[in-house]
C-alpha cells in the first residue's frame, strides 16, 4: 500500500511535490517535515550526511515505503533506480528487460528494443545481453539497473547514486544523459555524496538527520 497519489490538477511545471513528509522507524524519526518540489526540465541533487534518510525519502517518493505524516503528489510516471541493483541473479540482461517491461505494459519486442537502446547509450556490451546478472561486473549491473529505471519513458527519475561502479568515462556519459533527459522535459532527482557534482545540477536539496530540509539555488 502506498501513500503516493497522482494529482492531475497540479501545476504543469511541477512533476513532484512533497509536503511535511515524516517517517518513523523503530520509535525514531528518520524523516521529519520534509518539503520538496521537482519541476519539469530540472535536476535536483539530494545531499546529506550518512543516516540523514536520503534513500528512505526516495523510497517513500517511489511508493515502496510508506510514511507517517505528510503528502506526496506526483504528476506522471516514476522511474526508480535504487542504490543497490534490484536484479535477479539467474536472469540475463535481456530477460530483465522483458520482465520489467511486462510490468510497465510493454510487449517483449518493445521492451527489448527500447532496453537495448538504453543499454547501448550507457556503453553496455552487446555480448553481455545474454549473460546472467550474477556474472556481470558491478559497473554492468549498475548500467542495467539504470536502464531498467528508464523503461517506459518515465517523467520523474529517482536516481539513488546511480553511477556506483561506473568508470570515469561512463560517469561523465551519465551526466550527459541527465542533460538530455532535462531537455526532454523530465525531472531528475539525484542522490549524491560528491560535492563536485553540485555544479552539474539546477538546485541542491540538503537533508539533515531528523530536521527539516533546506532548499536553495546554486547561485544566489
C-alpha positions as semicolon CSV with decimal commas, in nm:
position;residue;x (nm);y (nm);z (nm)
1;X;0,000;0,000;0,000
2;X;0,136;0,344;-0,087
3;X;0,055;0,692;0,030
4;X;0,164;0,846;-0,302
5;X;-0,113;0,997;-0,512
6;X;-0,135;1,141;-0,860
7;X;-0,266;1,496;-0,872
8;X;-0,366;1,576;-1,228
9;X;-0,459;1,929;-1,124
10;X;-0,104;2,010;-1,009
11;X;0,088;2,283;-1,183
12;X;0,214;2,177;-1,526
13;X;0,562;2,294;-1,423
14;X;0,566;2,071;-1,114
15;X;0,616;1,698;-1,150
16;X;0,671;1,615;-0,785
17;X;0,572;1,786;-0,461
18;X;0,628;1,671;-0,102
19;X;0,463;1,845;0,189
20;X;0,556;1,769;0,550
21;X;0,683;1,415;0,493
22;X;0,773;1,243;0,819
23;X;0,865;0,880;0,878
24;X;0,944;0,693;1,195
25;X;1,131;0,363;1,220
26;X;1,158;0,179;1,549
27;X;1,039;0,476;1,751
28;X;1,291;0,712;1,590
29;X;1,210;0,981;1,337
30;X;1,412;0,919;1,019
31;X;1,243;1,198;0,824
32;X;1,071;1,497;0,979
33;X;0,873;1,766;0,798
34;X;1,030;1,728;0,453
35;X;0,910;1,970;0,184
36;X;1,042;1,924;-0,170
37;X;0,945;2,015;-0,525
38;X;1,080;1,894;-0,859
39;X;0,989;2,073;-1,180
40;X;0,994;1,973;-1,545
41;X;1,334;2,005;-1,709
42;X;1,510;2,029;-1,373
43;X;1,782;1,830;-1,199
44;X;1,774;1,837;-0,821
45;X;2,059;1,697;-0,612
46;X;1,958;1,540;-0,281
47;X;2,254;1,558;-0,043
48;X;2,315;1,494;0,326
49;X;2,531;1,304;0,567
50;X;2,505;0,928;0,609
51;X;2,193;0,843;0,806
52;X;2,007;1,158;0,704
53;X;1,742;0,948;0,530
54;X;1,816;1,020;0,162
55;X;1,748;0,667;0,035
56;X;1,448;0,636;0,266
57;X;1,299;0,955;0,123
58;X;1,348;0,832;-0,233
59;X;1,178;0,502;-0,146
60;X;0,886;0,697;0,002
61;X;0,854;0,901;-0,317
62;X;0,868;0,584;-0,527
63;X;0,585;0,435;-0,320
64;X;0,797;0,145;-0,194
65;X;0,795;0,265;0,169
66;X;0,507;0,434;0,345
67;X;0,526;0,745;0,562
68;X;0,361;0,856;0,884
69;X;0,279;1,217;0,803
70;X;0,257;1,443;0,501
71;X;0,164;1,415;0,135
72;X;0,338;1,303;-0,185
73;X;0,199;1,432;-0,515
74;X;0,331;1,301;-0,846
75;X;0,227;1,415;-1,193
76;X;0,344;1,144;-1,432
77;X;0,523;0,812;-1,426
78;X;0,817;0,745;-1,192
79;X;1,138;0,566;-1,286
80;X;1,333;0,448;-0,979
81;X;1,699;0,346;-0,981
82;X;1,789;0,211;-0,635
83;X;2,136;0,237;-0,488
84;X;2,168;-0,142;-0,484
85;X;2,066;-0,300;-0,818
86;X;1,742;-0,494;-0,779
87;X;1,847;-0,767;-1,019
88;X;1,768;-1,139;-1,023
89;X;2,088;-1,343;-1,031
90;X;1,972;-1,609;-1,278
91;X;1,804;-1,379;-1,531
92;X;2,001;-1,241;-1,827
93;X;2,004;-0,872;-1,914
94;X;1,754;-0,936;-2,194
95;X;1,527;-1,131;-1,962
96;X;1,533;-0,842;-1,714
97;X;1,422;-0,605;-1,989
98;X;1,129;-0,830;-2,079
99;X;1,035;-0,897;-1,716
100;X;1,041;-0,533;-1,606
101;X;0,888;-0,420;-1,934
102;X;0,592;-0,652;-1,882
103;X;0,523;-0,478;-1,553
104;X;0,507;-0,149;-1,744
105;X;0,271;-0,290;-2,005
106;X;0,536;-0,329;-2,278
107;X;0,539;-0,631;-2,507
108;X;0,853;-0,841;-2,542
109;X;0,986;-0,680;-2,860
110;X;0,921;-0,324;-2,745
111;X;1,088;-0,388;-2,410
112;X;1,394;-0,545;-2,576
113;X;1,436;-0,278;-2,844
114;X;1,385;0,012;-2,601
115;X;1,610;-0,154;-2,344
116;X;1,887;-0,222;-2,595
117;X;1,885;0,145;-2,700
118;X;1,919;0,250;-2,336
119;X;2,195;-0,002;-2,266
120;X;2,383;0,099;-2,582
121;X;2,374;0,461;-2,468
122;X;2,533;0,358;-2,138
123;X;2,806;0,150;-2,304
124;X;2,669;-0,190;-2,202
125;X;2,840;-0,453;-2,426
126;X;2,614;-0,641;-2,669
127;X;2,781;-0,968;-2,578
128;X;2,654;-0,927;-2,220
129;X;2,285;-0,919;-2,320
130;X;2,260;-1,296;-2,268
131;X;2,476;-1,306;-1,953
132;X;2,302;-1,382;-1,624
133;X;2,315;-1,099;-1,371
134;X;2,534;-1,279;-1,118
135;X;2,817;-1,290;-1,375
136;X;2,803;-0,918;-1,459
137;X;3,059;-0,676;-1,320
138;X;2,947;-0,415;-1,067
139;X;2,951;-0,143;-1,331
140;X;2,750;-0,352;-1,579
141;X;2,494;-0,435;-1,312
142;X;2,451;-0,067;-1,241
143;X;2,409;0,014;-1,612
144;X;2,135;-0,247;-1,635
145;X;1,982;-0,113;-1,313
146;X;1,973;0,239;-1,461
147;X;1,835;0,120;-1,796
148;X;1,551;-0,062;-1,621
149;X;1,452;0,258;-1,440
150;X;1,423;0,433;-1,778
151;X;1,196;0,178;-1,943
152;X;0,853;0,316;-2,019
153;X;0,972;0,678;-2,063
154;X;0,916;0,799;-1,704
155;X;0,853;1,167;-1,633
156;X;1,025;1,164;-1,292
157;X;1,362;0,994;-1,248
158;X;1,462;0,899;-0,893
159;X;1,832;0,814;-0,912
160;X;1,993;0,697;-0,588
161;X;2,369;0,723;-0,652
162;X;2,314;0,563;-0,994
163;X;2,677;0,577;-1,107
164;X;2,821;0,344;-0,840
165;X;3,078;0,121;-1,010
166;X;3,099;0,333;-1,326
167;X;3,440;0,411;-1,473
168;X;3,523;0,777;-1,537
169;X;3,406;0,767;-1,900
170;X;3,067;0,618;-1,816
171;X;3,035;0,856;-1,521
172;X;3,070;1,160;-1,749
173;X;2,840;0,994;-2,003
174;X;2,578;0,957;-1,729
175;X;2,574;1,332;-1,666
176;X;2,546;1,398;-2,040
177;X;2,236;1,176;-2,036
178;X;2,100;1,378;-1,743
179;X;2,126;1,693;-1,956
180;X;1,937;1,521;-2,237
181;X;1,667;1,396;-2,001
182;X;1,624;1,751;-1,876
183;X;1,592;1,878;-2,233
184;X;1,316;1,620;-2,286
185;X;1,121;1,778;-2,001
186;X;1,184;1,511;-1,738
187;X;1,255;1,589;-1,376
188;X;1,567;1,422;-1,229
189;X;1,629;1,379;-0,858
190;X;1,984;1,252;-0,800
191;X;2,108;1,135;-0,460
192;X;2,478;1,214;-0,434
193;X;2,763;1,247;-0,186
194;X;3,004;1,425;-0,419
195;X;3,027;1,799;-0,373
196;X;3,178;1,841;-0,720
197;X;2,850;1,734;-0,878
198;X;2,664;2,033;-0,740
199;X;2,765;2,243;-1,040
200;X;2,600;1,985;-1,268
201;X;2,253;2,036;-1,119
202;X;1,999;2,317;-1,102
203;X;1,931;2,308;-0,730
204;X;2,061;2,135;-0,418
205;X;1,828;1,994;-0,154
206;X;2,012;1,930;0,170
207;X;1,864;1,675;0,407
208;X;1,972;1,677;0,770
209;X;1,907;1,395;1,012
210;X;1,573;1,441;1,190
211;X;1,549;1,801;1,075
212;X;1,360;1,988;0,810
213;X;1,523;2,011;0,469
214;X;1,654;2,336;0,330
215;X;1,631;2,412;-0,041
216;X;1,845;2,677;-0,201
217;X;1,952;2,777;-0,553
218;X;2,307;2,703;-0,662
219;X;2,378;3,072;-0,723
220;X;2,212;3,329;-0,503
